[in-house]
């Protein structure tokens, strides 16, 4: 009987934590970032291109495989931090 209790408790805990994580991800996607931040550039690039994000703590960079694996932007302070990339928004959004 104890084994079933532990299994049920583990299942409910993972369900709860997974649900919280999903809410956080959805809020990150719908959250409007300030222009000039890493998060803004990441959202823009994800809207128009396939991207890969590499993270280590707050340090992060966004790579676009379609552009020969070019690093498009980076940051030392996460999504809220300054974006060290230069992105031609008009050209990328034109899809040319």
mmCIF file as gemmi writes it, N, C-alpha and C atoms, coordinates in Angstrom:
data_model
loop_
_atom_site.group_PDB
_atom_site.id
_atom_site.type_symbol
_atom_site.label_atom_id
_atom_site.label_alt_id
_atom_site.label_comp_id
_atom_site.label_asym_id
_atom_site.label_entity_id
_atom_site.label_seq_id
_atom_site.pdbx_PDB_ins_code
_atom_site.Cartn_x
_atom_site.Cartn_y
_atom_site.Cartn_z
_atom_site.occupancy
_atom_site.B_iso_or_equiv
_atom_site.pdbx_formal_charge
_atom_site.auth_seq_id
_atom_site.auth_asym_id
_atom_site.pdbx_PDB_model_num
ATOM 1 N N . UNK Axp A 1 ? 0.819 -1.192 0 1 0 ? 1 A 1
ATOM 2 C CA . UNK Axp A 1 ? 0 0 0 1 0 ? 1 A 1
ATOM 3 C C . UNK Axp A 1 ? 0.866 1.26 0 1 0 ? 1 A 1
ATOM 4 N N . UNK Axp A 2 ? 2.005 1.226 0.725 1 0 ? 2 A 1
ATOM 5 C CA . UNK Axp A 2 ? 2.886 2.397 0.774 1 0 ? 2 A 1
ATOM 6 C C . UNK Axp A 2 ? 3.475 2.697 -0.604 1 0 ? 2 A 1
ATOM 7 N N . UNK Axp A 3 ? 3.761 1.644 -1.35 1 0 ? 3 A 1
ATOM 8 C CA . UNK Axp A 3 ? 4.349 1.822 -2.676 1 0 ? 3 A 1
ATOM 9 C C . UNK Axp A 3 ? 3.389 2.586 -3.585 1 0 ? 3 A 1
ATOM 10 N N . UNK Axp A 4 ? 2.116 2.239 -3.554 1 0 ? 4 A 1
ATOM 11 C CA . UNK Axp A 4 ? 1.133 2.933 -4.373 1 0 ? 4 A 1
ATOM 12 C C . UNK Axp A 4 ? 1.003 4.403 -3.972 1 0 ? 4 A 1
ATOM 13 N N . UNK Axp A 5 ? 1.067 4.667 -2.688 1 0 ? 5 A 1
ATOM 14 C CA . UNK Axp A 5 ? 1.006 6.047 -2.203 1 0 ? 5 A 1
ATOM 15 C C . UNK Axp A 5 ? 2.165 6.872 -2.72 1 0 ? 5 A 1
ATOM 16 N N . UNK Axp A 6 ? 3.361 6.282 -2.714 1 0 ? 6 A 1
ATOM 17 C CA . UNK Axp A 6 ? 4.559 6.975 -3.201 1 0 ? 6 A 1
ATOM 18 C C . UNK Axp A 6 ? 4.457 7.213 -4.711 1 0 ? 6 A 1
ATOM 19 N N . UNK Axp A 7 ? 3.971 6.224 -5.431 1 0 ? 7 A 1
ATOM 20 C CA . UNK Axp A 7 ? 3.83 6.363 -6.887 1 0 ? 7 A 1
ATOM 21 C C . UNK Axp A 7 ? 2.82 7.454 -7.223 1 0 ? 7 A 1
ATOM 22 N N . UNK Axp A 8 ? 1.688 7.456 -6.544 1 0 ? 8 A 1
ATOM 23 C CA . UNK Axp A 8 ? 0.662 8.468 -6.794 1 0 ? 8 A 1
ATOM 24 C C . UNK Axp A 8 ? 1.183 9.853 -6.443 1 0 ? 8 A 1
ATOM 25 N N . UNK Axp A 9 ? 1.871 9.967 -5.306 1 0 ? 9 A 1
ATOM 26 C CA . UNK Axp A 9 ? 2.43 11.253 -4.895 1 0 ? 9 A 1
ATOM 27 C C . UNK Axp A 9 ? 3.469 11.743 -5.904 1 0 ? 9 A 1
ATOM 28 N N . UNK Axp A 10 ? 4.33 10.851 -6.377 1 0 ? 10 A 1
ATOM 29 C CA . UNK Axp A 10 ? 5.332 11.218 -7.385 1 0 ? 10 A 1
ATOM 30 C C . UNK Axp A 10 ? 4.667 11.683 -8.676 1 0 ? 10 A 1
ATOM 31 N N . UNK Axp A 11 ? 3.63 10.954 -9.081 1 0 ? 11 A 1
ATOM 32 C CA . UNK Axp A 11 ? 2.923 11.308 -10.306 1 0 ? 11 A 1
ATOM 33 C C . UNK Axp A 11 ? 2.268 12.676 -10.194 1 0 ? 11 A 1
ATOM 34 N N . UNK Axp A 12 ? 1.588 12.917 -9.086 1 0 ? 12 A 1
ATOM 35 C CA . UNK Axp A 12 ? 0.917 14.205 -8.893 1 0 ? 12 A 1
ATOM 36 C C . UNK Axp A 12 ? 1.921 15.355 -8.808 1 0 ? 12 A 1
ATOM 37 N N . UNK Axp A 13 ? 3.047 15.119 -8.147 1 0 ? 13 A 1
ATOM 38 C CA . UNK Axp A 13 ? 4.085 16.147 -8.048 1 0 ? 13 A 1
ATOM 39 C C . UNK Axp A 13 ? 4.647 16.479 -9.426 1 0 ? 13 A 1
ATOM 40 N N . UNK Axp A 14 ? 4.945 15.453 -10.22 1 0 ? 14 A 1
ATOM 41 C CA . UNK Axp A 14 ? 5.485 15.714 -11.559 1 0 ? 14 A 1
ATOM 42 C C . UNK Axp A 14 ? 4.456 16.406 -12.448 1 0 ? 14 A 1
ATOM 43 N N . UNK Axp A 15 ? 3.187 16.044 -12.305 1 0 ? 15 A 1
ATOM 44 C CA . UNK Axp A 15 ? 2.125 16.701 -13.063 1 0 ? 15 A 1
ATOM 45 C C . UNK Axp A 15 ? 2.032 18.179 -12.699 1 0 ? 15 A 1
ATOM 46 N N . UNK Axp A 16 ? 2.094 18.474 -11.399 1 0 ? 16 A 1
ATOM 47 C CA . UNK Axp A 16 ? 2.022 19.857 -10.933 1 0 ? 16 A 1
ATOM 48 C C . UNK Axp A 16 ? 3.221 20.657 -11.423 1 0 ? 16 A 1
ATOM 49 N N . UNK Axp A 17 ? 4.42 20.1 -11.254 1 0 ? 17 A 1
ATOM 50 C CA . UNK Axp A 17 ? 5.629 20.825 -11.664 1 0 ? 17 A 1
ATOM 51 C C . UNK Axp A 17 ? 5.676 21.002 -13.175 1 0 ? 17 A 1
ATOM 52 N N . UNK Axp A 18 ? 5.255 19.992 -13.909 1 0 ? 18 A 1
ATOM 53 C CA . UNK Axp A 18 ? 5.217 20.102 -15.365 1 0 ? 18 A 1
ATOM 54 C C . UNK Axp A 18 ? 4.236 21.171 -15.814 1 0 ? 18 A 1
ATOM 55 N N . UNK Axp A 19 ? 3.086 21.255 -15.15 1 0 ? 19 A 1
ATOM 56 C CA . UNK Axp A 19 ? 2.095 22.279 -15.471 1 0 ? 19 A 1
ATOM 57 C C . UNK Axp A 19 ? 2.611 23.668 -15.189 1 0 ? 19 A 1
ATOM 58 N N . UNK Axp A 20 ? 3.329 23.836 -14.082 1 0 ? 20 A 1
ATOM 59 C CA . UNK Axp A 20 ? 3.907 25.146 -13.752 1 0 ? 20 A 1
ATOM 60 C C . UNK Axp A 20 ? 4.935 25.55 -14.795 1 0 ? 20 A 1
ATOM 61 N N . UNK Axp A 21 ? 5.752 24.594 -15.228 1 0 ? 21 A 1
ATOM 62 C CA . UNK Axp A 21 ? 6.769 24.865 -16.227 1 0 ? 21 A 1
ATOM 63 C C . UNK Axp A 21 ? 6.125 25.266 -17.546 1 0 ? 21 A 1
ATOM 64 N N . UNK Axp A 22 ? 5.033 24.601 -17.914 1 0 ? 22 A 1
ATOM 65 C CA . UNK Axp A 22 ? 4.333 24.934 -19.146 1 0 ? 22 A 1
ATOM 66 C C . UNK Axp A 22 ? 3.785 26.355 -19.097 1 0 ? 22 A 1
ATOM 67 N N . UNK Axp A 23 ? 3.211 26.753 -17.954 1 0 ? 23 A 1
ATOM 68 C CA . UNK Axp A 23 ? 2.699 28.117 -17.808 1 0 ? 23 A 1
ATOM 69 C C . UNK Axp A 23 ? 3.819 29.127 -17.96 1 0 ? 23 A 1
ATOM 70 N N . UNK Axp A 24 ? 4.971 28.839 -17.383 1 0 ? 24 A 1
ATOM 71 C CA . UNK Axp A 24 ? 6.112 29.74 -17.491 1 0 ? 24 A 1
ATOM 72 C C . UNK Axp A 24 ? 6.543 29.882 -18.936 1 0 ? 24 A 1
ATOM 73 N N . UNK Axp A 25 ? 6.599 28.777 -19.661 1 0 ? 25 A 1
ATOM 74 C CA . UNK Axp A 25 ? 6.993 28.836 -21.067 1 0 ? 25 A 1
ATOM 75 C C . UNK Axp A 25 ? 5.994 29.64 -21.881 1 0 ? 25 A 1
ATOM 76 N N . UNK Axp A 26 ? 4.707 29.455 -21.634 1 0 ? 26 A 1
ATOM 77 C CA . UNK Axp A 26 ? 3.702 30.206 -22.385 1 0 ? 26 A 1
ATOM 78 C C . UNK Axp A 26 ? 3.803 31.689 -22.071 1 0 ? 26 A 1
ATOM 79 N N . UNK Axp A 27 ? 4.047 32.054 -20.816 1 0 ? 27 A 1
ATOM 80 C CA . UNK Axp A 27 ? 4.197 33.462 -20.461 1 0 ? 27 A 1
ATOM 81 C C . UNK Axp A 27 ? 5.421 34.063 -21.131 1 0 ? 27 A 1
ATOM 82 N N . UNK Axp A 28 ? 6.515 33.279 -21.236 1 0 ? 28 A 1
ATOM 83 C CA . UNK Axp A 28 ? 7.717 33.78 -21.905 1 0 ? 28 A 1
ATOM 84 C C . UNK Axp A 28 ? 7.436 34.046 -23.379 1 0 ? 28 A 1
ATOM 85 N N . UNK Axp A 29 ? 6.632 33.197 -24.006 1 0 ? 29 A 1
ATOM 86 C CA . UNK Axp A 29 ? 6.338 33.357 -25.425 1 0 ? 29 A 1
ATOM 87 C C . UNK Axp A 29 ? 5.463 34.574 -25.683 1 0 ? 29 A 1
ATOM 88 N N . UNK Axp A 30 ? 4.515 34.825 -24.807 1 0 ? 30 A 1
ATOM 89 C CA . UNK Axp A 30 ? 3.588 35.927 -25.027 1 0 ? 30 A 1
ATOM 90 C C . UNK Axp A 30 ? 4.071 37.23 -24.418 1 0 ? 30 A 1
ATOM 91 N N . UNK Axp A 31 ? 5.093 37.188 -23.602 1 0 ? 31 A 1
ATOM 92 C CA . UNK Axp A 31 ? 5.625 38.378 -22.945 1 0 ? 31 A 1
ATOM 93 C C . UNK Axp A 31 ? 6.287 39.277 -23.986 1 0 ? 31 A 1
ATOM 94 N N . UNK Axp A 32 ? 5.933 40.54 -23.994 1 0 ? 32 A 1
ATOM 95 C CA . UNK Axp A 32 ? 6.531 41.49 -24.927 1 0 ? 32 A 1
ATOM 96 C C . UNK Axp A 32 ? 7.821 42.016 -24.322 1 0 ? 32 A 1
ATOM 97 N N . UNK Axp A 33 ? 8.874 41.841 -25.058 1 0 ? 33 A 1
ATOM 98 C CA . UNK Axp A 33 ? 10.194 42.268 -24.586 1 0 ? 33 A 1
ATOM 99 C C . UNK Axp A 33 ? 10.503 43.667 -25.114 1 0 ? 33 A 1
ATOM 100 N N . UNK Axp A 34 ? 11.351 44.35 -24.408 1 0 ? 34 A 1
ATOM 101 C CA . UNK Axp A 34 ? 11.774 45.697 -24.791 1 0 ? 34 A 1
ATOM 102 C C . UNK Axp A 34 ? 12.805 45.601 -25.927 1 0 ? 34 A 1
ATOM 103 N N . UNK Axp A 35 ? 12.635 46.439 -26.942 1 0 ? 35 A 1
ATOM 104 C CA . UNK Axp A 35 ? 13.567 46.438 -28.068 1 0 ? 35 A 1
ATOM 105 C C . UNK Axp A 35 ? 14.967 46.752 -27.565 1 0 ? 35 A 1
ATOM 106 N N . UNK Axp A 36 ? 15.945 46.035 -28.088 1 0 ? 36 A 1
ATOM 107 C CA . UNK Axp A 36 ? 17.332 46.201 -27.655 1 0 ? 36 A 1
ATOM 108 C C . UNK Axp A 36 ? 17.757 45.132 -26.669 1 0 ? 36 A 1
ATOM 109 N N . UNK Axp A 37 ? 16.788 44.327 -26.214 1 0 ? 37 A 1
ATOM 110 C CA . UNK Axp A 37 ? 17.138 43.245 -25.296 1 0 ? 37 A 1
ATOM 111 C C . UNK Axp A 37 ? 17.323 41.941 -26.066 1 0 ? 37 A 1
ATOM 112 N N . UNK Axp A 38 ? 18.008 41.019 -25.445 1 0 ? 38 A 1
ATOM 113 C CA . UNK Axp A 38 ? 18.229 39.706 -26.033 1 0 ? 38 A 1
ATOM 114 C C . UNK Axp A 38 ? 16.895 39.002 -26.286 1 0 ? 38 A 1
ATOM 115 N N . UNK Axp A 39 ? 15.974 39.115 -25.338 1 0 ? 39 A 1
ATOM 116 C CA . UNK Axp A 39 ? 14.672 38.47 -25.477 1 0 ? 39 A 1
ATOM 117 C C . UNK Axp A 39 ? 13.894 38.977 -26.68 1 0 ? 39 A 1
ATOM 118 N N . UNK Axp A 40 ? 13.964 40.275 -26.955 1 0 ? 40 A 1
ATOM 119 C CA . UNK Axp A 40 ? 13.277 40.859 -28.106 1 0 ? 40 A 1
ATOM 120 C C . UNK Axp A 40 ? 13.843 40.27 -29.397 1 0 ? 40 A 1
ATOM 121 N N . UNK Axp A 41 ? 15.175 40.259 -29.494 1 0 ? 41 A 1
ATOM 122 C CA . UNK Axp A 41 ? 15.806 39.726 -30.7 1 0 ? 41 A 1
ATOM 123 C C . UNK Axp A 41 ? 15.503 38.243 -30.872 1 0 ? 41 A 1
ATOM 124 N N . UNK Axp A 42 ? 15.507 37.492 -29.775 1 0 ? 42 A 1
ATOM 125 C CA . UNK Axp A 42 ? 15.21 36.063 -29.828 1 0 ? 42 A 1
ATOM 126 C C . UNK Axp A 42 ? 13.778 35.836 -30.312 1 0 ? 42 A 1
ATOM 127 N N . UNK Axp A 43 ? 12.817 36.597 -29.789 1 0 ? 43 A 1
ATOM 128 C CA . UNK Axp A 43 ? 11.427 36.467 -30.23 1 0 ? 43 A 1
ATOM 129 C C . UNK Axp A 43 ? 11.282 36.813 -31.715 1 0 ? 43 A 1
ATOM 130 N N . UNK Axp A 44 ? 11.943 37.882 -32.136 1 0 ? 44 A 1
ATOM 131 C CA . UNK Axp A 44 ? 11.877 38.294 -33.535 1 0 ? 44 A 1
ATOM 132 C C . UNK Axp A 44 ? 12.427 37.192 -34.442 1 0 ? 44 A 1
ATOM 133 N N . UNK Axp A 45 ? 13.597 36.68 -34.099 1 0 ? 45 A 1
ATOM 134 C CA . UNK Axp A 45 ? 14.217 35.642 -34.921 1 0 ? 45 A 1
ATOM 135 C C . UNK Axp A 45 ? 13.378 34.372 -34.941 1 0 ? 45 A 1
ATOM 136 N N . UNK Axp A 46 ? 12.822 33.976 -33.797 1 0 ? 46 A 1
ATOM 137 C CA . UNK Axp A 46 ? 11.974 32.785 -33.745 1 0 ? 46 A 1
ATOM 138 C C . UNK Axp A 46 ? 10.717 32.941 -34.593 1 0 ? 46 A 1
ATOM 139 N N . UNK Axp A 47 ? 10.24 34.156 -34.726 1 0 ? 47 A 1
ATOM 140 C CA . UNK Axp A 47 ? 9.042 34.419 -35.527 1 0 ? 47 A 1
ATOM 141 C C . UNK Axp A 47 ? 9.317 34.202 -37.018 1 0 ? 47 A 1
ATOM 142 N N . UNK Axp A 48 ? 10.548 34.498 -37.463 1 0 ? 48 A 1
ATOM 143 C CA . UNK Axp A 48 ? 10.856 34.477 -38.889 1 0 ? 48 A 1
ATOM 144 C C . UNK Axp A 48 ? 11.759 33.33 -39.327 1 0 ? 48 A 1
ATOM 145 N N . UNK Axp A 49 ? 12.526 32.751 -38.42 1 0 ? 49 A 1
ATOM 146 C CA . UNK Axp A 49 ? 13.518 31.735 -38.782 1 0 ? 49 A 1
ATOM 147 C C . UNK Axp A 49 ? 13.555 30.625 -37.745 1 0 ? 49 A 1
ATOM 148 N N . UNK Axp A 50 ? 14.147 29.507 -38.128 1 0 ? 50 A 1
ATOM 149 C CA . UNK Axp A 50 ? 14.421 28.444 -37.163 1 0 ? 50 A 1
ATOM 150 C C . UNK Axp A 50 ? 15.691 28.837 -36.414 1 0 ? 50 A 1
ATOM 151 N N . UNK Axp A 51 ? 15.662 28.768 -35.096 1 0 ? 51 A 1
ATOM 152 C CA . UNK Axp A 51 ? 16.82 29.17 -34.302 1 0 ? 51 A 1
ATOM 153 C C . UNK Axp A 51 ? 17.209 28.077 -33.326 1 0 ? 51 A 1
ATOM 154 N N . UNK Axp A 52 ? 18.44 28.176 -32.853 1 0 ? 52 A 1
ATOM 155 C CA . UNK Axp A 52 ? 18.947 27.337 -31.777 1 0 ? 52 A 1
ATOM 156 C C . UNK Axp A 52 ? 19.481 28.277 -30.715 1 0 ? 52 A 1
ATOM 157 N N . UNK Axp A 53 ? 19.051 28.073 -29.467 1 0 ? 53 A 1
ATOM 158 C CA . UNK Axp A 53 ? 19.537 28.896 -28.371 1 0 ? 53 A 1
ATOM 159 C C . UNK Axp A 53 ? 20.446 28.059 -27.5 1 0 ? 53 A 1
ATOM 160 N N . UNK Axp A 54 ? 21.63 28.563 -27.235 1 0 ? 54 A 1
ATOM 161 C CA . UNK Axp A 54 ? 22.569 27.92 -26.328 1 0 ? 54 A 1
ATOM 162 C C . UNK Axp A 54 ? 22.661 28.767 -25.075 1 0 ? 54 A 1
ATOM 163 N N . UNK Axp A 55 ? 22.501 28.121 -23.913 1 0 ? 55 A 1
ATOM 164 C CA . UNK Axp A 55 ? 22.503 28.859 -22.649 1 0 ? 55 A 1
ATOM 165 C C . UNK Axp A 55 ? 23.453 28.205 -21.659 1 0 ? 55 A 1
ATOM 166 N N . UNK Axp A 56 ? 24.043 29.058 -20.831 1 0 ? 56 A 1
ATOM 167 C CA . UNK Axp A 56 ? 24.841 28.616 -19.695 1 0 ? 56 A 1
ATOM 168 C C . UNK Axp A 56 ? 24.611 29.639 -18.594 1 0 ? 56 A 1
ATOM 169 N N . UNK Axp A 57 ? 23.664 29.364 -17.706 1 0 ? 57 A 1
ATOM 170 C CA . UNK Axp A 57 ? 23.284 30.35 -16.702 1 0 ? 57 A 1
ATOM 171 C C . UNK Axp A 57 ? 22.566 31.498 -17.386 1 0 ? 57 A 1
ATOM 172 N N . UNK Axp A 58 ? 23.024 32.718 -17.132 1 0 ? 58 A 1
ATOM 173 C CA . UNK Axp A 58 ? 22.428 33.893 -17.784 1 0 ? 58 A 1
ATOM 174 C C . UNK Axp A 58 ? 23.025 34.162 -19.163 1 0 ? 58 A 1
ATOM 175 N N . UNK Axp A 59 ? 24.183 33.583 -19.445 1 0 ? 59 A 1
ATOM 176 C CA . UNK Axp A 59 ? 24.819 33.776 -20.753 1 0 ? 59 A 1
ATOM 177 C C . UNK Axp A 59 ? 24.074 32.949 -21.798 1 0 ? 59 A 1
ATOM 178 N N . UNK Axp A 60 ? 23.789 33.569 -22.944 1 0 ? 60 A 1
ATOM 179 C CA . UNK Axp A 60 ? 23.043 32.877 -23.99 1 0 ? 60 A 1
ATOM 180 C C . UNK Axp A 60 ? 23.396 33.442 -25.35 1 0 ? 60 A 1
ATOM 181 N N . UNK Axp A 61 ? 23.198 32.613 -26.379 1 0 ? 61 A 1
ATOM 182 C CA . UNK Axp A 61 ? 23.353 33.087 -27.752 1 0 ? 61 A 1
ATOM 183 C C . UNK Axp A 61 ? 22.361 32.377 -28.637 1 0 ? 61 A 1
ATOM 184 N N . UNK Axp A 62 ? 22.017 33.024 -29.745 1 0 ? 62 A 1
ATOM 185 C CA . UNK Axp A 62 ? 21.055 32.486 -30.702 1 0 ? 62 A 1
ATOM 186 C C . UNK Axp A 62 ? 21.775 32.254 -32.022 1 0 ? 62 A 1
ATOM 187 N N . UNK Axp A 63 ? 21.638 31.029 -32.521 1 0 ? 63 A 1
ATOM 188 C CA . UNK Axp A 63 ? 22.254 30.621 -33.783 1 0 ? 63 A 1
ATOM 189 C C . UNK Axp A 63 ? 21.148 30.371 -34.798 1 0 ? 63 A 1
ATOM 190 N N . UNK Axp A 64 ? 21.387 30.76 -36.05 1 0 ? 64 A 1
ATOM 191 C CA . UNK Axp A 64 ? 20.438 30.497 -37.136 1 0 ? 64 A 1
ATOM 192 C C . UNK Axp A 64 ? 21.114 29.549 -38.128 1 0 ? 64 A 1
ATOM 193 N N . UNK Axp A 65 ? 20.71 28.269 -38.123 1 0 ? 65 A 1
ATOM 194 C CA . UNK Axp A 65 ? 21.314 27.298 -39.04 1 0 ? 65 A 1
ATOM 195 C C . UNK Axp A 65 ? 21.171 27.686 -40.506 1 0 ? 65 A 1
ATOM 196 N N . UNK Axp A 66 ? 20.056 28.316 -40.863 1 0 ? 66 A 1
ATOM 197 C CA . UNK Axp A 66 ? 19.788 28.722 -42.243 1 0 ? 66 A 1
ATOM 198 C C . UNK Axp A 66 ? 20.838 29.712 -42.756 1 0 ? 66 A 1
ATOM 199 N N . UNK Axp A 67 ? 21.443 30.457 -41.865 1 0 ? 67 A 1
ATOM 200 C CA . UNK Axp A 67 ? 22.49 31.422 -42.222 1 0 ? 67 A 1
ATOM 201 C C . UNK Axp A 67 ? 23.866 30.841 -41.924 1 0 ? 67 A 1
ATOM 202 N N . UNK Axp A 68 ? 24.068 29.577 -42.289 1 0 ? 68 A 1
ATOM 203 C CA . UNK Axp A 68 ? 25.33 28.86 -42.117 1 0 ? 68 A 1
ATOM 204 C C . UNK Axp A 68 ? 25.785 28.821 -40.659 1 0 ? 68 A 1
ATOM 205 N N . UNK Axp A 69 ? 24.846 28.68 -39.749 1 0 ? 69 A 1
ATOM 206 C CA . UNK Axp A 69 ? 25.178 28.563 -38.333 1 0 ? 69 A 1
ATOM 207 C C . UNK Axp A 69 ? 25.66 29.85 -37.706 1 0 ? 69 A 1
ATOM 208 N N . UNK Axp A 70 ? 25.261 30.962 -38.267 1 0 ? 70 A 1
ATOM 209 C CA . UNK Axp A 70 ? 25.707 32.263 -37.775 1 0 ? 70 A 1
ATOM 210 C C . UNK Axp A 70 ? 25.127 32.571 -36.403 1 0 ? 70 A 1
ATOM 211 N N . UNK Axp A 71 ? 25.976 33.088 -35.508 1 0 ? 71 A 1
ATOM 212 C CA . UNK Axp A 71 ? 25.506 33.578 -34.219 1 0 ? 71 A 1
ATOM 213 C C . UNK Axp A 71 ? 24.908 34.951 -34.477 1 0 ? 71 A 1
ATOM 214 N N . UNK Axp A 72 ? 23.599 35.084 -34.227 1 0 ? 72 A 1
ATOM 215 C CA . UNK Axp A 72 ? 22.903 36.329 -34.534 1 0 ? 72 A 1
ATOM 216 C C . UNK Axp A 72 ? 22.937 37.325 -33.382 1 0 ? 72 A 1
ATOM 217 N N . UNK Axp A 73 ? 22.916 36.828 -32.158 1 0 ? 73 A 1
ATOM 218 C CA . UNK Axp A 73 ? 22.952 37.706 -30.997 1 0 ? 73 A 1
ATOM 219 C C . UNK Axp A 73 ? 23.391 36.915 -29.776 1 0 ? 73 A 1
ATOM 220 N N . UNK Axp A 74 ? 23.799 37.635 -28.754 1 0 ? 74 A 1
ATOM 221 C CA . UNK Axp A 74 ? 24.201 37.009 -27.501 1 0 ? 74 A 1
ATOM 222 C C . UNK Axp A 74 ? 23.925 37.971 -26.356 1 0 ? 74 A 1
ATOM 223 N N . UNK Axp A 75 ? 23.993 37.441 -25.145 1 0 ? 75 A 1
ATOM 224 C CA . UNK Axp A 75 ? 23.754 38.251 -23.962 1 0 ? 75 A 1
ATOM 225 C C . UNK Axp A 75 ? 24.456 37.617 -22.767 1 0 ? 75 A 1
ATOM 226 N N . UNK Axp A 76 ? 24.822 38.444 -21.81 1 0 ? 76 A 1
ATOM 227 C CA . UNK Axp A 76 ? 25.413 37.968 -20.561 1 0 ? 76 A 1
ATOM 228 C C . UNK Axp A 76 ? 24.39 37.975 -19.429 1 0 ? 76 A 1
ATOM 229 N N . UNK Axp A 77 ? 23.211 38.555 -19.692 1 0 ? 77 A 1
ATOM 230 C CA . UNK Axp A 77 ? 22.234 38.765 -18.625 1 0 ? 77 A 1
ATOM 231 C C . UNK Axp A 77 ? 20.863 38.183 -18.956 1 0 ? 77 A 1
ATOM 232 N N . UNK Axp A 78 ? 20.788 37.15 -19.756 1 0 ? 78 A 1
ATOM 233 C CA . UNK Axp A 78 ? 19.523 36.5 -20.076 1 0 ? 78 A 1
ATOM 234 C C . UNK Axp A 78 ? 18.638 37.332 -20.993 1 0 ? 78 A 1
ATOM 235 N N . UNK Axp A 79 ? 17.343 36.978 -21.011 1 0 ? 79 A 1
ATOM 236 C CA . UNK Axp A 79 ? 16.389 37.635 -21.916 1 0 ? 79 A 1
ATOM 237 C C . UNK Axp A 79 ? 16.256 39.131 -21.658 1 0 ? 79 A 1
ATOM 238 N N . UNK Axp A 80 ? 16.365 39.547 -20.423 1 0 ? 80 A 1
ATOM 239 C CA . UNK Axp A 80 ? 16.205 40.966 -20.067 1 0 ? 80 A 1
ATOM 240 C C . UNK Axp A 80 ? 17.461 41.784 -20.357 1 0 ? 80 A 1
ATOM 241 N N . UNK Axp A 81 ? 18.577 41.103 -20.618 1 0 ? 81 A 1
ATOM 242 C CA . UNK Axp A 81 ? 19.851 41.796 -20.817 1 0 ? 81 A 1
ATOM 243 C C . UNK Axp A 81 ? 20.015 42.388 -22.198 1 0 ? 81 A 1
ATOM 244 N N . UNK Axp A 82 ? 21.043 43.197 -22.342 1 0 ? 82 A 1
ATOM 245 C CA . UNK Axp A 82 ? 21.375 43.858 -23.599 1 0 ? 82 A 1
ATOM 246 C C . UNK Axp A 82 ? 21.707 42.819 -24.663 1 0 ? 82 A 1
ATOM 247 N N . UNK Axp A 83 ? 21.253 43.049 -25.882 1 0 ? 83 A 1
ATOM 248 C CA . UNK Axp A 83 ? 21.553 42.174 -27.007 1 0 ? 83 A 1
ATOM 249 C C . UNK Axp A 83 ? 22.82 42.663 -27.694 1 0 ? 83 A 1
ATOM 250 N N . UNK Axp A 84 ? 23.825 41.787 -27.786 1 0 ? 84 A 1
ATOM 251 C CA . UNK Axp A 84 ? 25.09 42.155 -28.419 1 0 ? 84 A 1
ATOM 252 C C . UNK Axp A 84 ? 25.079 41.944 -29.931 1 0 ? 84 A 1
ATOM 253 N N . UNK Axp A 85 ? 23.948 41.538 -30.489 1 0 ? 85 A 1
ATOM 254 C CA . UNK Axp A 85 ? 23.862 41.288 -31.919 1 0 ? 85 A 1
ATOM 255 C C . UNK Axp A 85 ? 23.404 42.508 -32.688 1 0 ? 85 A 1
ATOM 256 N N . UNK Axp A 86 ? 23.652 42.482 -33.99 1 0 ? 86 A 1
ATOM 257 C CA . UNK Axp A 86 ? 23.096 43.496 -34.877 1 0 ? 86 A 1
ATOM 258 C C . UNK Axp A 86 ? 22.252 42.743 -35.876 1 0 ? 86 A 1
ATOM 259 N N . UNK Axp A 87 ? 20.97 43.052 -35.913 1 0 ? 87 A 1
ATOM 260 C CA . UNK Axp A 87 ? 20.026 42.327 -36.759 1 0 ? 87 A 1
ATOM 261 C C . UNK Axp A 87 ? 19.338 43.313 -37.699 1 0 ? 87 A 1
ATOM 262 N N . UNK Axp A 88 ? 19.351 42.988 -38.974 1 0 ? 88 A 1
ATOM 263 C CA . UNK Axp A 88 ? 18.648 43.792 -39.97 1 0 ? 88 A 1
ATOM 264 C C . UNK Axp A 88 ? 17.192 43.332 -39.988 1 0 ? 88 A 1
ATOM 265 N N . UNK Axp A 89 ? 16.375 43.94 -39.139 1 0 ? 89 A 1
ATOM 266 C CA . UNK Axp A 89 ? 14.979 43.534 -38.975 1 0 ? 89 A 1
ATOM 267 C C . UNK Axp A 89 ? 14.204 43.611 -40.281 1 0 ? 89 A 1
ATOM 268 N N . UNK Axp A 90 ? 14.413 44.68 -41.042 1 0 ? 90 A 1
ATOM 269 C CA . UNK Axp A 90 ? 13.673 44.861 -42.294 1 0 ? 90 A 1
ATOM 270 C C . UNK Axp A 90 ? 13.98 43.746 -43.292 1 0 ? 90 A 1
ATOM 271 N N . UNK Axp A 91 ? 15.244 43.398 -43.441 1 0 ? 91 A 1
ATOM 272 C CA . UNK Axp A 91 ? 15.629 42.356 -44.401 1 0 ? 91 A 1
ATOM 273 C C . UNK Axp A 91 ? 15.085 41.002 -43.983 1 0 ? 91 A 1
ATOM 274 N N . UNK Axp A 92 ? 15.217 40.655 -42.726 1 0 ? 92 A 1
ATOM 275 C CA . UNK Axp A 92 ? 14.74 39.345 -42.263 1 0 ? 92 A 1
ATOM 276 C C . UNK Axp A 92 ? 13.223 39.252 -42.362 1 0 ? 92 A 1
ATOM 277 N N . UNK Axp A 93 ? 12.511 40.308 -41.995 1 0 ? 93 A 1
ATOM 278 C CA . UNK Axp A 93 ? 11.049 40.248 -42.068 1 0 ? 93 A 1
ATOM 279 C C . UNK Axp A 93 ? 10.528 40.273 -43.507 1 0 ? 93 A 1
ATOM 280 N N . UNK Axp A 94 ? 11.35 40.742 -44.457 1 0 ? 94 A 1
ATOM 281 C CA . UNK Axp A 94 ? 10.927 40.742 -45.86 1 0 ? 94 A 1
ATOM 282 C C . UNK Axp A 94 ? 10.994 39.349 -46.494 1 0 ? 94 A 1
ATOM 283 N N . UNK Axp A 95 ? 11.664 38.413 -45.838 1 0 ? 95 A 1
ATOM 284 C CA . UNK Axp A 95 ? 11.789 37.021 -46.319 1 0 ? 95 A 1
ATOM 285 C C . UNK Axp A 95 ? 12.493 36.916 -47.663 1 0 ? 95 A 1
ATOM 286 N N . UNK Axp A 96 ? 13.355 37.879 -47.999 1 0 ? 96 A 1
ATOM 287 C CA . UNK Axp A 96 ? 14.091 37.845 -49.274 1 0 ? 96 A 1
ATOM 288 C C . UNK Axp A 96 ? 15.379 37.07 -49.118 1 0 ? 96 A 1
